[in-house]
Amino acid sequence: MATQYSTVLRLRMLPENYAVVKAKAAAYRQPLSAFACNAICGIPMVCHLDEDAVEMLIRLGGLLLKHSKDSDKAGWTVPMRNEFLDLSHRLLGIASRIEESLPTESGEDSPC
């Protein structure tokens, strides 16, 4: 007797719902069938937009800190420079918290 490895699941949905699901699958860089299977089974997924956002926040925070060193040449006051540094550190902290909340490559959620 042959072993069956997969089953086809037929699902009806409105065209506008299909468009939403298809767009979400693209955001997760997965084929529609894999996205639907993972979503239905509750398998953690990482949206590439989340990964890109974390990468950009980290880069931006680093660039802000780098440029803050030249703030004396730009004519910044001490309070302006301190606010800039504070916001740069806060941005890096936000990026770190987002990164920690993303699932790991093993598929398990990281502790927040």
Beta strands, then each sheet from edge to edge (+ up, - down):
end
